[in-house]
Amino acid sequence: MAYVIRAIDRPGAPDVRSANREAHIAFLGAAGDRLLLAGPLLSETGDMAGSLLVVEMNSMAEVADWLANDPYSRAGLFEAVEISAFKPVISNFKSD
């Protein structure tokens, strides 16, 4: 099943994000085909303000366990995290 993860950075944490970004990207890369989409959420000024991930896993508990090992999570970057089951219907995603 697909799941959407929406994680919002805690205020004043851009240094935490920067210090852990390389390890975070490596962590996401290790997910292989289970990671369907990933990218930062941006503030109105274009600064990174959170993360949006779409993953394919067997349960919400598996997603939560996996996410707990993300370097961003371990570093305490996120103020709030929401995990929702997701049913993809149409995909026409284009990126800049």
C-alpha positions as CSV (number, residue, x, y, z in Angstrom):
1,M,0.0,0.0,0.0
2,A,1.1,3.6,-0.7
3,Y,1.6,6.1,2.2
4,V,2.1,9.8,2.2
5,I,4.4,11.3,4.8
6,R,4.2,15.0,5.5
7,A,6.8,16.2,7.9
8,I,7.1,19.8,9.0
9,D,10.4,21.2,10.3
10,R,10.5,22.7,13.7
11,P,11.1,26.4,13.8
12,G,14.7,27.6,13.6
13,A,16.1,24.3,12.4
14,P,17.6,25.0,9.0
15,D,21.1,24.1,10.4
16,V,19.8,20.7,11.5
17,R,18.4,20.1,8.0
18,S,21.7,21.1,6.4
19,A,23.9,19.1,8.7
20,N,21.8,15.9,8.1
21,R,20.9,16.3,4.4
22,E,23.5,14.1,2.9
23,A,22.7,11.2,5.3
24,H,19.0,11.8,4.7
25,I,19.5,11.5,0.9
26,A,21.5,8.3,1.3
27,F,18.8,6.9,3.6
28,L,16.1,7.6,1.0
29,G,18.3,6.1,-1.7
30,A,18.6,2.9,0.3
31,A,14.8,2.5,0.2
32,G,15.0,1.5,-3.4
33,D,11.7,0.9,-5.2
34,R,9.8,1.4,-1.9
35,L,10.3,5.2,-2.2
36,L,8.0,6.5,-4.9
37,L,8.5,10.3,-4.5
38,A,10.5,12.5,-2.2
39,G,11.2,16.2,-1.9
40,P,11.3,19.2,0.4
41,L,8.3,21.3,1.2
42,L,9.0,25.0,0.7
43,S,8.0,28.1,2.6
44,E,6.5,31.1,0.8
45,T,10.1,32.4,0.4
46,G,11.4,29.2,-1.1
47,D,13.2,27.9,2.0
48,M,13.0,24.2,2.9
49,A,10.3,23.9,5.6
50,G,9.6,20.2,5.6
51,S,9.5,16.9,3.7
52,L,7.0,15.1,1.5
53,L,7.5,11.4,0.9
54,V,5.4,8.8,-0.8
55,V,6.4,5.2,0.0
56,E,5.1,1.7,-0.7
57,M,5.1,-0.4,2.4
58,N,3.0,-3.1,4.1
59,S,1.5,-1.1,7.0
60,M,1.5,2.3,8.7
61,A,3.6,0.8,11.5
62,E,6.2,-0.2,9.0
63,V,6.3,3.3,7.6
64,A,6.6,4.8,11.1
65,D,9.5,2.4,12.0
66,W,11.3,3.2,8.8
67,L,10.8,6.9,9.2
68,A,12.1,6.8,12.8
69,N,15.5,5.7,11.3
70,D,15.7,8.7,8.9
71,P,18.6,10.9,9.9
72,Y,16.2,13.9,9.9
73,S,14.0,12.1,12.4
74,R,16.9,11.0,14.6
75,A,18.2,14.6,14.6
76,G,14.9,15.9,15.8
77,L,14.2,18.1,12.7
78,F,10.5,17.5,12.6
79,E,7.9,19.4,14.6
80,A,5.0,17.4,13.3
81,V,4.7,14.2,11.1
82,E,1.6,13.0,9.5
83,I,1.4,9.5,7.8
84,S,-1.7,8.7,5.7
85,A,-2.6,5.8,3.5
86,F,-2.8,6.9,-0.1
87,K,-4.5,5.5,-3.2
88,P,-2.8,6.8,-6.4
89,V,-5.3,7.3,-9.1
90,I,-3.7,9.8,-11.6
91,S,-0.1,10.6,-11.9
92,N,1.2,13.3,-14.2
93,F,3.9,14.7,-12.0
94,K,6.5,17.0,-13.6
95,S,9.4,18.6,-11.8
96,D,11.4,21.8,-12.5
